[in-house]
């Protein structure tokens, strides 16, 4: 199978990128951890809006300093006027005290009710609140004339904002959230795999740090309790506009962030990331930055440390350059197979935590894979890089319920690794099956079904084996059942049908014809619940 790279002309994006340059990397693939640490018990904090400072001590009176930028803000509409359907817009002003590892945030969220129901409450998913003492909510207020916030209740990652009057379908609501974050050392809260929201001596990571609106389906807002393995978030698309100020930082601080990034001065940046499921960023004074433009017009950037270059057999191998090359090849190939990459840039970062983690337009690859890199594509550095890049389709472009149907992104991302080796390193196809899959699945029986929820597992190893690895075997057998051309046509149609959506297993299987369902029946029965 050979792919033909799509070539897109993106003159505006490239011009803006060059101008910025002139002015100025399991969660996802936990291969090391075997026993998960239980999440903390969720506690409920209910705030009646009569109290202006619900957390006890009033915050400092100093508001965040406004940050100017050449990037225009999206003008807010008249709040009380009903609006056409639009994805949410989060406008954020954040100040990071780098030395104290504290973040003060004002987040303005504009939400248009597209549910078809009148809503008496709005629900956010607040991922930082799953960790003890990390998230402190200060206030939630409404900007609409005639609608006020009467109370807010925060339990685990679920923040319910109760309204004085229902928000009619098709109408917009504007909410202001003020909160503080106390970033903790990587590995000291929950597990080292959660280092995407943590710091080390040389890196401060802000992943899943901003509250996001929960999906609303069939009359209810969907959030999940924390589980000891996997991810439990469900992210709709939103536009993100972040004004960032970093104080008490070492000289030469470098920001790694997706979207359109403008550095205003030594302390301030502006980040605009549209139609994205999240906005993650990382800060370090020690980053080495390499960039490449793919043939299909995507800017790929690698942020690594000096120890990404290691000595193997008396020769220096550059893991950063290898990660960049693998990510760029994967972006081009998956764009060809699964549809256009949904952003203009892809940022991939060497992480001071285990394994890897995906975000919209940005991914982390664990530092151990650089230190053990043998200088060959037959390596975990290649595997994890490609896996996280594949998540730009199977998470970023096509969303899913990561708690109830984790196989929809993880099994597809794992099988996408094999597709990468098949295309770029065909001599290593058998090695990939042996090293990545067969070494852990030396027996075929005794595994939970591929479509098990994350709540069915108590260890990362069991989760990976059942969902990632047997999931890859399942997709390979489905490919044999359908034939290669029909198989990739099916995945492309699934990517198109789920583009920007929260897709389901029903979405995937509905795209097979009756004859194809019959041809795949034995495979589905072998690997899935109730088939």
Beta strands, then each sheet from edge to edge (+ up, - down):
strand 1: 44-48
strand 2: 88-97
strand 3: 102-112
strand 4: 119-125
strand 5: 135-142
strand 6: 149-155
strand 7: 158-167
strand 8: 172-182
strand 9: 197-200
strand 10: 203-206
strand 11: 212-213
strand 12: 215-217
strand 13: 220-222
strand 14: 238-247
strand 15: 254-257
strand 16: 260-263
strand 17: 268-276
strand 18: 281-284
strand 19: 288-293
strand 20: 299-304
strand 21: 309-312
strand 22: 315-318
strand 23: 345-351
strand 24: 356-359
strand 25: 362-366
sheet 1: 1+ 6- 7+ 4- 11+
sheet 2: 5+ 8- 3+ 2- 14- 17+ 16-
sheet 3: 9+ 10- 18+ 15-
sheet 4: 12+ 13-
sheet 5: 19+ 20- 23- 25- 24+
sheet 6: 21+ 22-
end
